[in-house]
Structures are given as structure tokens and as C-alpha cells.
Amino acid sequence: MTLRGRLVCGIDSSTQSCKVVVREAATGALVREGRASHPDGSEVDPAHWWTALQQAAAAAGGLDDVAAIAVGGQQHGMVALDEKGEVIRPALLWNDTRSAPQAERLTRELGAEAWAAAVGLVPVASFTVTKLAWLREHEPQHAAKVAAVALPHDWLTWRLAGARGLETLVTDRGDASGTGYFDAVGNEYRRDLLALALGHDCALPRVLGPREAAGLASIAGLGRGAVLGPGTGDNMAAALGVGAQVGDVIVSIGTSGVVSAVAATRPNDPTGTIAGFADATGHFLPLACTLNAARVLDAAAQLLSIDHARLSELALQAPAGADGLVLVPYLDGERTPNRPDATGAVHGLTRHNSTPAHMARAAVEGLLCGLADGLDAMRQHGVAPRRVLLVGGGAKSEALCRIAPSVLGVDVVVPPAGEYVADGAARQAAWVLSDADQPPTWPLSGARSFTGAPVAAVRERYAAVRELTARRS
């Protein structure tokens, strides 16, 4: 089927906001876009996502002229539905750490190696399976009502299609691989693991192929009659949006920090550092995630009472290593390493380095050191990075881009600022319209390259103090 002259829509329903892009299906040319905010917090009523999607679509001029739509959504969020399809309680998001004790219990019960072999990951508080275990333990009256469990992108796709029964829920292999109860090698749910957490079996979304249609949109103003793509998780959509190939490592600096790479096989890491996710094209997307990323820059700017532009200027004024000042950025706990109760810390403070410039440099280097730990774990599991594609809101920081090669130890390419999760969803939507085996090739022009020799002392000082943090009371 020809794509020329047809429009497609990609939706990014992220932690902080909903972004909608409308692009020309054949070339990827941006036609229009819109956005709307989500409420803050780690527990959100999914109704807010639906309202924001409608607002973002309206801001983009409506969607009734698009031929296909796909949704990229924040991974792992637990959307619990009763037998009528009603949301039982606010969704627990990926960044909600209350299920850390349940993650530890589930890991003990089966063993980390068994979990890694079964589903490619070891339970941590981010994953859906641990949130279901928390629900069973702390809200048994709600757990008993659960007739189906969906992820944020599943639920939004379902709503776009008219929400016609739990049996019509669909998902994709990429997002399902982050639940903790889906085997992306065998491409099947592990219902025994679901029941282990929730206490009983329930309906789960049907897993579609990478370019399999999920039905038709049925809501006026939201593309009524348009083909719905299977959608995917935000990390999988971002990889599709930047056109990542083997040898490319995507480092995304948003609310969370993500290090991921397209791979032909799934790593099984019993340490839990690398999650063996699937991607949106039929391959795998091994991924390491940190809880603390762009918000580290937010916190540093707030501490210094400056804006982000000034923070970047100051960071570039201080020398590499900030004269021994080290910031461990576990401001919201941490996932890599798995320390959900940790706090941030500053080490090596002296009269000489107690300046705004040194603090700004330490914040940028601390953020990057956390991501570099994830990149090291990738290398240990066979990923040989030839370059890093740096995306996300944090990539707008000139200091971060310039400092990144010296901390990450590899050349860095920064694509032009864009909504790559939404773009990846749009590219998937175009793929669903086509008859091709591969998604359409959309040019990615205007990228900037950064090089620099690694500065070993930065990583060494960070490694020496990263465990010296307090626990939350």
C-alpha cells in the first residue's frame, strides 16, 4: 500500500505529559503537533491520560484526517481493571517504589537466575509484577476485583478503539516484555508468575506482531476510522524513532535515564542490572534504567537558584572532575543499582570547590556516571557500542553533550531535538499501513557529533563513593 500523501499520528503518553505528532507517512515530515500535561506523582488515575490525549490531539488540530495511529506509553504502569473494564484504583507508575519489598520477596521465592531465565529480568519495584504483588498484600479487596491488567499504552489504545470488552485489549511484545510475566523468547505470558504475584489469573492483552493492526479508532476528533497500530513502550518507540541499528546505544535522559541497544538475542542478567526487553521490530532491546536523570539537572538548578542555560554555562567553567567534588544523584532512590531507599549525596567538598561552577559540573558528571554504569553492564553482556545516540530533554544541555564522551568513553551523536517516542509511534503507524517487512526509512538530519578522550578519574572517584549514601527514614 502506498504511503505517499497519507498522514499518520504518533502519541507519546509519558510520565509528565502527552505529546501528539502528525507526520507524512512516506517521508516522516512533521505536519503538526500538540501536547498537554499529566499530573505529577507516581500514582495517577488513567483518566488523566485520556483527558491529556484529547487535549493534545485538539492542540494538534485534531486527528480525523490521519490514516493510522499508534501509542507509545510509559512502561510498567499497572492499570488494574474490573470485569466491567472500570479502573479499580489509580495506576502505580514505573517510578513508584513502594513495591520494593515485594520485589525482594518474589526474587527470593524463585531466585534471580530463575527469573532472568524465565522472562529476562529480575524483579525490581519498577516492574508491573511487583506492583501486583503489592496490591495483593496491601489492598486485597482491590486485588480480588482484578479481571484484567493493562499497561498505559494498552489502555489508551483500547480507549481509542472504543473499549469494547476486556477481550479486545491488545499490546505488543516490547511493552509486554517489561511486565515481569511475559517471555519474549517464547512469545508467551507466564501466567504462573502473574498468579504468584496477584494471587489469581486474569485477562491479559493479546500480544500483536510488530506491524499488526489493533483495530480502528472509533472516537470523533481522535482519528475515527484510522487504523490503530499495536503501540509499544516508550523506550521501544524511542529506538524506532531514532532509527537505531546494531552498534548504536541509545542513552535517553528524561525523567528516567535509559541505556538501551538493539540486539539479536536476549541477555539473561541475574544481577538485574540489564533488563532483557524486546523491541518494537521483532528483536530485543537490552536496557538499563536509572531513576535519576533530567531531574538531577532540575535539582541542581534549583539549589543554585539559576536556570538550565546558566547551569550549563557554569558546568563548562569548572574542570573535569570538578576538583574532586562528586555528586551521587540518587535523589529519588535508584534502580541501577537497585537502591530504592537511597538518597543523594555530595562528597569531597572543600573550600576550593565550593563554588556554583563546581556544583554544576558535579551534577552533570554524576548524572552521566550513573548512565555510564549502565553502559558498562551492556558491554559485559556482549554489546559493543560504536556510538551513543543521546536523546531526551537532558540532551538540550550543551554541557551534558560536551562532557558525555569523556564520561561514557565513546563518541556521542545528538540528533536534533524531537519527540522521538511520538515519532517512533508514528513510524510504527506508517509501517502498519505499508506492505513492507521493515518500517519506512525516515531521514534523521541535523545531528551533532561530540568526541573526547575518557577521563578515568571522574568514574574512579564516583565509584569510590557511590555506595556512601543515606537511607530514607
TALIN-V943081 format. One line per field, one symbol per residue. psi: psi as a letter, one per 20 degrees, with the letter a starting at -180 (. if undefined). Layout:
psi->???
//
This chain:
psi->pqipiqqqppponaghrpppqpqphhijppgrrrrqqqqrrjopphhhggghggghgghjjrjijqhqqqppqpqipoopqaiijqphrqpprhjojhjghhggghghghqghggghgjjrpprhhqghhhhhgghhhmhhghhioiqprrghgggggghiilmqhijprarhghhijhjkpoigilqqnhhhghhghirrrqqqporrhkpqjbqqjppilkpiqpprharrhhhhgghhjkprpipppopnbgrpporqpqhrpqooiiigppmrrajiibrmppppqhodhighghghghilrrhghgggghihqrpiklipppollhkaqhnrnmhjqrrqpqkprhhjmqhggggghgghgghhghhghhghghhkipnphrpoorrhhiiohggghhghhghkqqpporqprnhghghgghgghghhrjqhqqqopqnrjqqqprqpqnhhghggghhihimqrqq.
//
